[in-house]
Amino acid sequence: MVRILPCRDSHYDSSTTSKNDFRSGESCRIRLAGYRAGVYGFSALLAGAALVFHEIFFPEQSAAMALILAMGTYGAGYIARIVAPLSSAEWATGSVVKRCCLLPSTMMGICTTLIGVLPTYGQIGIFAPVLLVTLRIIQGLGAGAEISGAGTMLAEYAPKGKRGIISSLVAMGTNCGTLSATAIWAVMFFALDREELVAWGWRVPFLASVVVMIFAIWLRMNLKESPVFEKVNDAEAAVPVAKPDTSLGAMVKSKSFWLATGLRFGQAGNSGLIQTFLAGYLVQTLLFDKAIPTDALMISSILGFISIPLLGWLSDKVGRRLPYILLNISAIILAYPMLSIIVDKSYAPGVIMLSIIVIHNFAVLGLFALENITMAEMFGSRNRFTRMAISKEAGGLVAVGFGPVLAGIFCNMTGSWWPIVAMLIAYSVIGLVSAIFMPEVRDRDLSAAQDAAEPQVLDNKAGESRKYGALL
């Protein structure tokens, strides 16, 4: 299993990575590639599900039911995403990048492109949404291995003191994909009328993904393992040790796993509500202009190129816990005032868009800037990839796979937008509690075998005990 490596006493630390090594062409390709191809596909589908799919794939349903079904289509991919890390034990062994980055990028890019050539409900009836969900599930299978592979690689390439800002490039890759997809949708909404958009314009964002897919594959063709991964493998080969317990049973008993899942639950839940459900709710239920949520998210993504690296840099200075705690508290405080403005048509469009931008940056982008490096440092070298991937996808499955659907049901039942506020606060509280109880992991030795939240591990062969998870 990738990253499930027995490691007795590796003295390698990523702080020894030279500047020349990190600035090499290979590591630059890693950072540039990120996982933007997959994110572009997910973002294109996100906007499509929220804004136009109800007319193309669910035209016979009421507005409320069409929104729920569209959210379910988007959430189907998250059910599939957890399968990839659970099954990666065998097929990913021996090459994280080749198999955990290259293949998923290809899968996601192909599925996104094929969505652009699907027949509509008016052409083949119920088979249209069935095919859409099928492609969404396959797309999700690819994404499940992609995000944690990218996050792990960047964290293990980065030197101490710079891991936060360098690992924030994963979130920057997300932002690139979101911005690209949102910008194309914005152009479609501006240039085409409703008839043209429903007839053929909705296909353009999906067909355009083939360009992003080819670029991402080209970047990743010759990637190698990270220095940490190679050093830990060398240490294991030099001094064979007993295989550690890396079963799923051991994982679910791990405090680090549940803390990481809680952190992910908070960020992913907010993302599903703000980026996916809220946009559809404004357009389909409250009959807002499509340009309002689309342009707001596009502008927010542009601002993310400042806020994301800034938070990554800040976490290198003050640690991972404090920014996490402050961002979740901010999301809790801002939830009601921002949402009350967003759903009120009496406010000017610019004010509504500004409110979306504020809550999106605090509750989504800011948390995601910290997520990848925090999780990478939280887990030990013997299980980093697998536990990081499963914790991410488990949190995403519940919060994003089912969250927008539940939001649609609750809003329809109550006839109110209050369920959105309640769910946003609940997600942020879960993230806050997880951040409070997590150990400080800034600049933790990434070659350490033990998870950070484990209080102590005794190495019998080395004859010494080592403590992890102390505040640094």
NORDA-V234939 format. One record per helix or strand. SS is the DSSP state (H for helix, E for strand). FROM is the first residue (numbers start at 1). LEN is the number of residues. If there is no record, write none. Layout:
BEGIN
SS/FROM/LEN, SS/FROM/LEN
END
This chain:
BEGIN
H/14/3, H/19/4, H/25/9, H/36/16, H/53/4, H/63/29, H/96/20, H/121/4, H/126/32, H/163/29, H/194/14, H/209/12, H/227/12, H/248/5, H/255/31, H/290/29, H/320/23, H/349/30, H/384/31, H/418/20, E/457/3, E/464/3
END
